[in-house]
């Protein structure tokens, strides 16, 4: 038996379908469950290769996704339809080609959530689950369970990815693997021409020269990818598996596996329980996306001069930094067009304080819209103190902070591997570990131990000092004044708060503006207008609701028991992430994660 359990009306509209007609259509149910195809459909599975965790893996391909074909809707948009989990494909290898309810709900909710956040993404249209059971070992620890086989209908203009262009790769010197069509430059050109024609058609008219057109295509991919990862960073999203076969050629968020939205801000955040080397941690995502675009450039070298590709690739870092700062300033109610040289450090110091205090990423940014400008200092201070209390309530306890930093390996294993990395790196490689992986675990271990040393009272005192200083700087910046604050300037090797310069003197005297010359203070009526406009603007940039792991997990557990109401309610919530949604208050979807959620494992 199989059952249609949910639909995304907005995604279905992309196919000129209504949710109402799909719910009543047996033909639609048969189609999205994988039991039939539509007229003209020739199902296929994509063949692609990939660099996985830094190494070329050779031929991969869609092992549990089948493309039914493409539909051009009434608006002239091209949409490829894929069924994920409908059964074996030519690339399934030893797997059954099935997806399960747990992972399907996660992808359905997250892909649609990303769309409503305004981040480019593939879409999810429907979920069909069944009484068929498949065996999965969730934690890869020898304790398999039976789960419901489930099928997801997902959409994208194309599911082509960086790895699609790696099928022409010659034998890799490190892994000894090659693509299935090594050095086939003609086929590479055919694929590239197809991609440009159908997905970058404007380049055909703009560039008569073929090479110029290919370079322009690569430029577009670099720019879209840099912008995409900047958007991820600014909502605290961590993809988890940024291999080249998980990177869209259109700059879309694709392949939702062990993803996660951060709760407490932690640059070292790892959402994928299998990523023991932290390769795809939150802070590493920009560099990994840059690395992947470099691998795409390598794949194009047979038909595009390297130096021309490199000139575009070299722009990736600056493109990301520009996009990141632009979005971050918007989150703080400021304009990129009128930015000041000190704004970059204002943002950096905010993130540094959020990291040190374990402040909830989403809730803290949302709260900052409550900072108001006043013509008198007394009202300003009162507002700052009220906001300070709200932000401190969003910071983590030493115990919770320690859990966030807890390494993925036992301490004795980390120390043994650290010794091996220094004394016998070859042995370490034979164990399947890298020096970088070990050092990442050592860094996490050190932060874990330091977090455990601090008492709740000590932490709160330190947190309060740092936040009070930054809030004063922020308010002054909104007034158009710049404040110098060196309280966060430390030696690069210092990571212990006790060794940092004390900010005790700031309790009685806030940092002085660098330039005391400023325009006359606006009237309070004018400031009130500014406050209202800025708050509304910030709330359009800072979501109140995200798909936190515990929210997804709660919906999954109920769905596995046959209750899909929570999944549907969460879906409706995520359609309006920037709205207050008072009708959802009783469910407290914006609360800090409960204790039990800190041990959730996603892989």
N, C-alpha and C positions, 0 to 999 in steps of 0.2 A: 504494500500500500504506500502511496505517496500523497503529499498534501501541500498545497500552496499556503504558506503561512504569513507572507507579507509582501507588499509591493511598495515601490517608490513612485508615486504619481508623477513627480517632476521628471524623473528619469524616463519613465514610459512616454511622456509627452515628446521626448526627443525622437521617438519612433512613430509619432503621430498616433499614439494609443492612449486610451483613457483607462484609469484604474478600474472603473466600473465595468467596462466591457471585458477587460482581462479577467476580472473575478468571475464573471459569468461564462467565460469561454472555455469549453473543454479542449478546444484546439490549442489555445494558449497554454493551458496546463500541460498538455502532451509535449508541446514544443520546449518549454522551459524546464521540463523534467528530463529532457534528453531522449524522449521516446519517439519523436518524429522530427521532421525538418520542414521548413517552408519551401514553397515553389522556387526553384532556381538555386537552392542552397546546395553547396558542395562542401561539407564539413572538412576541416583540415586542422592540423596542429602545427604551430609555428616551430620551425627549426632555428635554433640560435646557439651560440656558444657563450662563454662568460669567464671573466676573471672573478673567482670566488675567494674572498678573503685574501686577495693579493696574488693568487696563483691562477694561471690559465688552466681551465678544467676541460677544454675541448668541447665536443658536441654535448649540448644539454637538450633544450627544446621543451615544449609544453607537455609535461607528464600527466597533467590532470585538467587541462583546458582545451576545449575544442571550439574553433571559430566556425560559426554557422554561415557566415557571409557578411556582406555589407548592405546597409540600407541608406539611401539618400532621402532625407525627409523633405517635407514641403518647403522648408527654408533653404534647401540646397546643401544641407550639412550631411557629411558622410559619417556614418556610425557603424563600427564593426561590432557584431554580437558574439559574445563568447559564453559558453557554458563551462563553469568551473566545477569539477567534481562529478562529471557525468559518466566517467569510466575510462578504461584504458585508451591510450593513444600510442602512436609509433614510438614515442619518447618516454613512455612510462617506466621502461626498464623492469625492475622487479616489483614495482608498486602496483596498487590496484586502480590508480587513477581517480580515486574517490576523495571527496572532501567531507568534513564532518560538520555537524551543527555548530559546534563551538567556534571553529575558525571562520565559518561562513558568516555567522552573526557579526563577528568582529570586523570582517572585511565590509560587509553590507553597511554597518553603522558608521565605520570610519570613512569609507570612500564618500558617502553622502555627507557626513559631517564636514569633511574637507571642502566639499563643494560649497556648502553654506557658509563656511569660514572665508570663502573667496580665494581658495588656494587651488590651482590647477590640479585636476585629478581624473582618474577613470571613474565611471559611475556604476552603481549597482541598482538593478531594476526589480529583482524578485528573488525569493528564496523558496525552494521546494525541498521539504524533508521527507523521510520515508521510514518504514519499519525495518529496512535493511540495516544490518549492523556490520561495522568494520572494526578491526582491532588496531588500536593506536597506543604507543608507549609515549605518553605526553612528555615525561621528563627524561626519557632515554635511560631509565634506571632499572630496567628489567621488570617493571610492574605495568604491563599492558592492560587496557580496559576496552570494553566494547562501546562504540559510539554510533550515533545515527548517521547514515550516509545522507548527504545533503548536496543540493545543486544550487549554484548562484548564477544568475544571468547578469553579466557585467558588460558595460559598453565603453567604447573609446573611439575617437576618430581613427586610431590605429593602435595596435599593441606592439608595433615594431619598437625595438629597444636597441641600445648600444650593441648588445651582444649579437643582434641580427647581422651586423656588419663584420662580426668577428668569425663568421663561418668560413671566411677566405684566408684565415691566418695560417701561415706556414708553421712548421714544427717549432714549438716553444723550447728555447734552450734550457729552461729550468725544469719544466714538467715533462718534456718530451712528447707533448700532445699537440695535435694540429686540428684545424677545423675540417669539416667534411668536404669542403671545396677549396683546398689550399691553393693560393696563388692564381685563382680564377678571376682575373681582372675584368674580363668581359661581363661575367655574372655580377660582379661587384658594381660595375657601372650600370647594369640593368636595374639592380636594386636601388641604387642611388637615384637614377632617373625616375623610377616609379615613385619613390618617396617625395622627391621634389614636385613632380607633376601633380600628385594627389594631395599633398599636405603642405607644400610651400609653393603653390602655383604662381604667386606674385613674383618669384625669383626668375621665372622663365621670361616674363615680359621685361624685367628690369635688367637682366644680364644675358646678352647674346652669346658671349664667350662661355663655353662649357666649364672651363676651369674656374672662371670668376663665379659662376653659378654655384659650383660645388663649395667654394670657399665661403660664399655668402650663406649657404645652407649650414655649414659648420659654425659660422659666426652666430647664426640664429640659435642653434642648439646650445652653444656656450652661454649666450645671454639668457636664454630661458632657464637653463639649469642653474645658473648663478642666482637668478631671481627666485627660483623655486626654493632652493635651500635656505635663502634668506627668509622667506616666508615661513618655512618650517621652524627655523630658529626662533622667530618672533612669536610663535604660539606655543613653544616648548615641545614641538613634535619631534620624535626620534623614530626613524624608519626601521632600523634594526638590521637590515641586510642589504646594504648598498653595493651589491656586486654589479658588474657591468650588465648582467642580464636582467637586472631589476631597475634599470634606468631608461625612462621613456625617451624616444627620439623627438617627442613633442614637448618635453619639459613638463610632463604630468607626474603626479604621485601615482605610483603603480605598484602592484603586488604587495598587498597588506598582509604581512605575516606577523612576526613578533614585534610589532610597533608599540609605541607607548607615548602618552603625553606626560610630561613631568608634573609631579606634584610640587614638592619643595625644589627650588632651583638648585641644580647640581650639574655643573659643566661636565663632570665625569659620568653622568647618568648613562647607564647601559640598559636598554629595554629588552635586549635579546639574551636570555639566560645562557645561550651557547657561545656568546661572544666573550670568551674569557680574556682575550687580548685587548678588549676595548677598542678594536679597530673602528667600529661603527658607533662609538659613543656619541652623545650629543655634541660635544665640543669638536669632535673629529669629522662631523658630517660635511662641513664646507670643504675641507681638504680632500676628503674621500670623493666628493662629487667632482672636484677639480682633477683628481687622479683619474677618475673614470672618463672624463672628457679627453684627457691625454691618451687614454687607451683607444677611444674612438678615433682620435687623430691618427694613431698608429695604423688603425684598420683602413684608413682612407689613403695612406701614403702611396700605395700602388698606382693611384690615378690623380693624386693631388700633391704638388710639391710640398715637402716638409716645412720649408721656411715660411710658406704662406699660412699653413695651418698653425704653426707655432706662434706667429704674430697674433693670431686670434686667441689661442690658448693662454698666452701670457696676460691677457686682459681679465681672465676669470677672477682672480683674487680681488682686483680693484672693483670689478662689477659687483661681486658679492658684498664687499665692504660698503659700497655706495648704497646698494639696495637695502642692506641691513640697517644702516644708519638712518636712511630715509624712513623706513617703517618704524624704527624705534622712536624717532623724534615724533612721528605721528601718534604713537602710543602715549607719548608724554605731552601731547597737545601742542606741539611745536611744528613749525614748517621747515622743511629741508631747504627751501629757497631762501630763507632768512637765517640759516644756521650760523652759529658763531664758532670760532676755532676751538673753544672750550667745550662745545656740546658733546664731542666724542668722548671726552673724559668723564663728563657728567653721566653719560649712558654706561660707560665702562665701570665707573664707581658704583652705580646703582646695582649692576649685575654682581659686582664683587661683594657688596653688602648682602644682597639676596643669598649669595652662596654661603657666606660666613654665618649668616643667621638662620639659614634653612627656610627662608620665606617662600610661601606658596607662590609659584610663578604667575599663575592665572589670576588668583584673587588679589595679589599685591598690585599688579598693574591696574586692575579694575578699581581698586580703592584709591589710587592716586588721583582719579578724577574728582575726588572730594576735597582736594586742596583748593582753597579759595584765596583770592587776593582781596585785601582790605586796605583802606586808606589809613587806618590807624594800626599801630603796632600791637596794641592789646588784643584786638580781634584776630590779628594774624597769628599771634602766639597761641591763643585759645584754639584756633582752628588746627594749627600744627599739632598741638598736644592731643586733641581729639583724634586726629588721623594717626598719630603715633600709636595710640592705644589699639586702634583697629589693626594696624599693620603688625604690631607685636603679637597680637592674637593669632596671626597667620604664620608665625615663625615656629620652627620645630624644636622640640625638647632635645637635650643631648642624646637621649636614648634613641629617638626617632632619627636624628641626624646620623648617629652611629650606624643604624641599620641601613641607611642610604649609602654609606661608605663601605659597608661590609664587603670584603673581597669575595670573589666567586670560588676561590680555592682556600683550603685550610692553611693556617699560618705556617705550620711546619713544612708543608709542601712548597709554599711560596719561598721560604728561606732556603730550602734545598735547591730549588730551581735557580734562585738568585746566585747561589754559590756555583752551580753548574755553568751559568751564563758567563761567569768570570773565569772559571778554571777549565771548563770543557764544553765550549759552545757547540762543538760537533755532536756531542752526546745529547745536548739539549735539542738540537735539530732532529736527531733520530727519534726523540720522544714526541715529536710533532709540536714542539713549542718554539717560540722565538724570543729573543732578548727583549723586544718591545712588549710582548705579551707579559713577560715576567715583571718588567719594570712598571707596567700599568697596575699589576696586582700589588706590587710593593707600595706604590703611591697610595692606592686605596687602603691598604693595611695601615699605613702611617696616619692617614686622616681618620680612620676608624678608631684607632687608639687615642688620638688627641680628643676626639669628640667624647669619648667615654670618661676622660679625665675631668671634664668641666661639670660643675654642679649646676642645677637649674637656675639658682639665684645668680651665680657668677655669669652664666650665659645671658640671662635677661639684662643684667647691668651693662654688659658689653654691647649687646644688641641695641639697647636703648640709646647709648652714646652714638653709635654709628648712624642709626636712623635719624636721630635728631639733627645731626650735622648735615646729612644729605638733604633732608626735607627743607632745611633753611636755604641751602644752595639752590635747590629746585625752585623755591618760591622767589628767591632773588632773580633767578634766570627768567622766570615768567614775567617779572617786572621789567626785564630788559637789562638787568644788572648782572655782572659776572662776579662770582665769589671764588677766591682761591682757597682750596682745602687740601692740605697735605696729609691728612690723618690716615689715608690709605697707602701712602708711599712708603714702601719697605724695600729691604734688600730682596732680590729675587729668590734667595735661598731660604728666607724666613717664611714659615707658614704657621707659626704658633702665635695666637693672639697676644699672649703675655709678653712676647718680644717686640710687639709693634709699638710705635709711638703712642703714648697715652693721649686721649682726647678729653681728659678730666677738665682742663681749663676751659673747654668749650661749653661746659655747663653754665658758666656765668657770663661768658662772652662768646658770641657767635663770630665766625670769620667775617672780616670786613670786605666790602666790595672793592675790587681792584680799581674801579673808576667811580669816584663819588659823584662825578658830573652826570646827571641824567635829566630826562625831560620831567616837567612838573608832574606830580602824582595826579592821575585822572580822578574824577569825582567817583564817589561810591556807586552811583547809578551806572556810570560807564563801566566800572569794574564788575558790577553785577552782570552786565550784559556779556562782558568778556568771559566771566566765570561760567555762565550758562552755555555760551557757544563752545568754549573749550571742553567743558564736561561732556557735552553731547558728541563732540568730535572724538574725544578719547574713548567714549563708550562704543563708538562705531569701529574702533580699532582694537579694543581689548575685550575679548569675549568673556561673558560671565560663565558660560557653560562649555565644557569640553568633554570629550569621551575619556574620562578617567578610567584607569584599569578596573577599579572596584565597581564602577557603574556598569561597565561592560560585563564583568564577571557575574554580577547580581542578575542581570538580564539573561545571561547564558544559563545559569543554574536553574532559573525558573523555566526557561524554554525547554531545557532538557527534561524537565518534569512535566512538560506539556502545557505550560502556562506562558503564552506569548504576549501577555498584556504589558509586561514591563519593557520588553524589547520595543514594542510599538510606541509606548509612552516616551522612552528615551529617544527614539527616532524623531518624534514630534518635537521634543525638547531641542534636539540638535539642529533642527531646521531654522531655529531663531537664536543662534548662540549669543548675539549681541543685545538681545532684549531682556528686560527684567523678568518677564513671565511670572507674575505673582501667583498665577494659578498652579504653579509648580512648587511653590514655597514649602508645602507640607512634605515634599519628598527630599528636600535639602540636597539637591544635586550639586550645589556649589560648596558644600562643606568640605573640610579637610578629610583626607582618606581615613577610614576607621583602622584600628589596630590590626585587624586580621588581614587587611589588604597589603600590608608591608611585606608579606611573605609570598605574594602571588608570583608564580613562575610562568613566563611566556617564552616559547622557543620555536 
